[in-house]
């Protein structure tokens, strides 16, 4: 626990939990009856501030199961007002806070040692679904939003591959998926936000209202404000998905086909997988999907023209089943608590084939663990200034979504070292990282990551979170 906590104390009472306090005299967490007169009272909350070991342990873990930073308390907000209250309280009493959605980070990004974790799952209301937009709380899962919008024949333009993520969580990072080739990231499809800034102001922002705040919060990694509500764009939804799995004999053939498919945006969804082959080596699969609604049907010949796969598999699934295809698998994996030292890097087009070939040459199937993705996006579709991308018209995302089975700390530490080396090599060829993985980084690395935009990052941090209250787990300004 942070040694400064001797100067901090909590006292809170709610209908849902017994009154508790943190005694600054060093007695630890006690009931209100036992609290010393020096206890500091937390203003009334609509939700609850909990300190039980189970809640704190959950907040000190994530999907990666690598980093464990213990908070002193977990806020389960009953309203946006609770978040404002807690952030203001944190400023007054030298605490740090972070919003935690579904806990799908992999390297402690939403953890706070000695601070307060805000559990967004208690703020999960879909307020409105209109013809072109939906208004939702930050704790809403994309799965629930998509089910609600499909009931009206609508869909968010971009879905992540796993739908069990919170809206606030992905909008704080970017939100990438196969439809990014058409619509950019999820952050590129936001119409307005309500946020609580690091100095405790509840503000609305959009492209026309507090534009700088809007631009820096989307993809801002929780450094400037906590997203509490979002207005996201909707488009008409198709009903069917025709899935093309196209296989190639080598990496260069696959990426060439991906570039061709990206150039004319022929697929509604475009990704790719690198799959360990039996007996060694790799399979190279372009994954393209055409969304449609009968009686119209995709033109298979036009979709496959110029792609020349060595073999192919074509299947049909309902649109929702396609979007939700890995949800059950991820839910099955969660109880296993397998460490996940992921790495996600964006690569410039010209460097991709050589870089990935070198990675695969040294990547044992066991170290690949779960899934290896490689797919192109057009840089022009991604517009948020703090989502850092290589200087290249076409950018490839390489995502090695490892799991370590059985759990083994020696292997985890070894792979963290590998991730660091791969990150350095990516940086050397003009790459950047998509900050959801497990890469040991220093504040100096973050300065290099933001490059010329780091001055803007510092300016907006001073403007909206001058006391550095928010989201220390990223380690951007100091080691967490």
C-alpha positions, -999 to 999 in steps of 0.1 A, spaced: 0 0 0 12 35 -8 30 50 23 11 83 18 -21 65 28 -13 74 64 -27 109 55 -58 95 38 -90 82 52 -124 71 39 -158 70 55 -188 60 35 -223 46 43 -247 32 17 -278 11 19 -259 -17 1 -229 -20 24 -219 -15 60 -203 18 69 -165 15 68 -136 38 73 -99 41 68 -83 52 100 -54 75 94 -39 65 128 -29 32 112 -58 10 123 -66 1 87 -102 -5 75 -126 -4 104 -163 0 110 -176 35 116 -180 28 152 -143 21 156 -131 49 133 -109 75 149 -121 112 149 -96 119 122 -114 99 96 -122 118 64 -158 115 53 -166 107 17 -196 126 5 -228 107 0 -229 82 -29 -257 68 -49 -237 36 -53 -212 21 -29 -175 22 -20 -164 -13 -11 -132 -26 5 -138 -63 9 -108 -85 -2 -127 -101 -31 -136 -68 -48 -102 -54 -43 -86 -86 -57 -108 -85 -88 -98 -49 -94 -61 -59 -90 -63 -84 -118 -72 -83 -155 -73 -106 -185 -36 -108 -187 -31 -120 -151 4 -106 -151 2 -74 -132 -15 -71 -98 -18 -37 -82 -41 -35 -52 -64 -6 -48 -76 6 -14 -112 6 -25 -136 -1 -54 -163 23 -63 -195 8 -78 -212 40 -90 -249 44 -88 -247 75 -110 -224 97 -130 -225 120 -100 -206 93 -79 -177 94 -104 -176 132 -102 -176 130 -64 -148 104 -63 -126 122 -88 -129 154 -68 -123 136 -36 -92 120 -52 -78 154 -61 -83 167 -26 -67 137 -9 -39 128 -32 -55 96 -46 -54 82 -80 -84 65 -98 -90 45 -129 -122 33 -146 -123 -5 -151 -148 -20 -175 -147 -57 -183 -111 -61 -171 -99 -71 -205 -66 -52 -203 -35 -75 -202 -9 -55 -184 -25 -36 -155 -36 -6 -176 -68 -1 -155 -52 -9 -121 -43 16 -94 -19 7 -66 -32 23 -34 -60 42 -52 -96 37 -62 -108 16 -91 -142 26 -105 -162 -4 -117 -182 8 -147 -203 -23 -149 -229 -6 -126 -233 21 -152 -246 1 -182 -278 17 -194 -286 20 -231 -305 53 -230 -317 56 -266 -314 40 -300 -323 63 -329 -321 59 -366 -285 69 -368 -271 69 -333 -273 53 -298 -267 69 -265 -251 45 -239 -233 45 -206 -196 36 -206 -202 3 -189 -224 -11 -216 -210 -41 -234 -208 -39 -272 -227 -73 -272 -257 -57 -255 -256 -26 -276 -255 -47 -308 -284 -69 -298 -304 -37 -290 -296 -20 -323 -302 -51 -344 -337 -53 -331 -342 -21 -350 -322 -31 -381 -292 -11 -371 -256 -18 -361 -224 1 -350 -202 3 -381 -172 -13 -364 -171 -42 -339 -141 -57 -321 -137 -94 -326 -147 -100 -290 -180 -83 -281 -177 -86 -244 -158 -53 -240 -172 -21 -226 -180 9 -247 -159 32 -225 -130 8 -225 -126 5 -263 -132 42 -269 -104 50 -245 -80 29 -267 -93 29 -302 -115 -2 -310 -102 -20 -341 -119 -48 -361 -124 -62 -395 -147 -33 -406 -120 -8 -398 -110 -11 -434 -142 8 -442 -151 29 -412 -119 34 -392 -118 26 -355 -147 27 -331 -134 61 -319 -139 74 -354 -176 66 -351 -184 86 -320 -207 116 -323 -205 130 -287 -192 122 -252 -200 130 -216 -168 128 -196 -155 135 -161 -122 153 -164 -93 146 -141 -100 177 -121 -136 166 -115 -157 185 -141 -186 167 -159 -184 180 -194 -201 172 -228 -179 173 -258 -182 166 -296 -167 177 -329 -183 211 -324 -184 215 -285 -151 214 -266 -135 199 -297 -100 195 -282 -113 175 -253 -133 153 -276 -103 146 -298 -79 138 -269 -103 117 -249 -110 93 -278 -80 70 -279 -65 90 -250 -60 60 -227 -79 75 -199 -53 102 -193 -75 133 -195 -110 123 -186 -132 93 -178 -158 85 -204 -192 81 -187 -216 83 -217 -211 81 -255 -232 88 -285 -221 63 -312 -230 62 -348 -252 35 -362 -257 23 -398 -283 0 -414 -275 -37 -406 -274 -65 -431 -287 -99 -421 -262 -123 -435 -224 -128 -437 -207 -147 -464 -172 -157 -450 -143 -163 -473 -113 -181 -458 -86 -179 -484 -53 -198 -479 -19 -189 -494 14 -207 -496 35 -179 -481 32 -146 -463 40 -124 -493 11 -140 -513 -13 -134 -485 -4 -98 -478 -4 -90 -515 -40 -104 -517 -49 -83 -486 -36 -52 -502 -57 -59 -533 -88 -65 -513 -82 -33 -492 -76 -11 -522 -112 -14 -535 -128 -22 -502 -145 -52 -517 -151 -70 -484 -172 -56 -456 -147 -72 -431 -111 -78 -438 -86 -95 -415 -61 -123 -417 -47 -151 -395 -13 -168 -392 -20 -203 -380 6 -229 -368 6 -258 -393 8 -294 -383 44 -306 -386 58 -271 -384 55 -239 -403 25 -217 -408 -7 -214 -427 -16 -180 -441 -53 -172 -443 -70 -141 -456 -103 -137 -439 -128 -117 -459 -165 -113 -452 -193 -98 -473 -224 -86 -455 -257 -87 -474 -295 -90 -470 -314 -113 -494 -326 -112 -520 -294 -95 -529 -263 -118 -528 -226 -113 -530 -208 -117 -564 -183 -144 -555 -164 -140 -587 -159 -103 -582 -149 -107 -546 -123 -133 -555 -110 -116 -586 -72 -111 -585 -68 -128 -550 -57 -162 -564 -58 -183 -532 -42 -218 -532 -74 -230 -516 -106 -215 -501 -135 -222 -478 -167 -203 -481 -195 -204 -455 -227 -186 -446 -237 -174 -411 -262 -148 -398 -247 -114 -393 -250 -114 -356 -235 -149 -353 -205 -137 -372 -200 -107 -350 -204 -129 -319 -184 -158 -331 -157 -158 -304 -177 -147 -274 -183 -181 -260 -147 -192 -265 -134 -162 -245 -159 -168 -218 -147 -204 -215 -111 -193 -213 -116 -167 -185 -120 -191 -156 -87 -208 -166 -69 -175 -157 -41 -182 -182 -15 -154 -184 -17 -134 -216 14 -115 -226 -1 -100 -257 17 -78 -282 -1 -56 -308 20 -34 -332 11 -14 -362 36 -17 -390 41 4 -421 32 -14 -453 67 -14 -468 82 -31 -437 55 -56 -429 65 -86 -449 101 -86 -437 92 -79 -401 65 -105 -399 87 -131 -416 114 -126 -391 89 -128 -362 75 -160 -375 109 -176 -379 115 -172 -342 79 -178 -330 74 -213 -317 37 -224 -319 36 -227 -281 47 -190 -278 20 -180 -303 -4 -194 -277 -38 -182 -288 -42 -163 -321 -19 -144 -344 -37 -118 -365 -23 -98 -394 -44 -74 -414 -43 -41 -433 -62 -9 -427 -61 23 -446 -45 50 -425 -69 77 -439 -98 60 -422 -83 66 -387 -86 102 -377 -82 105 -339 -49 123 -332 -37 103 -302 -41 69 -320 -5 68 -332 1 51 -365 31 46 -388 36 71 -416 22 49 -443 -9 49 -465 -16 13 -456 -8 0 -421 -8 -36 -409 -18 -47 -374 2 -76 -361 -15 -90 -330 0 -120 -311 -26 -129 -286 -6 -153 -265 -17 -174 -236 8 -193 -214 -5 -227 -206 1 -241 -180 7 -208 -161 44 -204 -157 60 -172 -144 93 -179 -161 77 -182 -195 57 -150 -188 88 -131 -180 106 -145 -210 78 -135 -233 76 -100 -218 113 -97 -228 104 -110 -263 76 -84 -265 100 -57 -256 125 -67 -283 97 -70 -309 85 -35 -299 120 -21 -303 123 -38 -337 89 -24 -348 99 11 -337 131 8 -357 111 2 -389 86 30 -383 60 10 -363 39 19 -333 20 -1 -307 -17 -5 -301 -16 -1 -263 -37 -31 -252 -8 -55 -249 19 -64 -224 50 -45 -234 72 -31 -206 75 6 -214 90 36 -197 78 73 -198 106 78 -223 91 52 -245 58 70 -243 74 103 -253 88 85 -284 55 69 -291 37 102 -293 66 120 -310 57 155 -320 23 151 -304 38 146 -270 37 184 -264 -1 183 -270 -4 153 -246 14 173 -219 -7 204 -225 -40 185 -223 -28 167 -192 -21 199 -175 -54 213 -187 -77 185 -177 -58 164 -151 -33 187 -135 -28 165 -104 -22 133 -124 -52 116 -108 -63 95 -137 -52 60 -150 -17 57 -138 -15 20 -149 -4 30 -184 28 45 -170 28 73 -195 41 100 -171 57 80 -144 62 43 -136 30 29 -121 
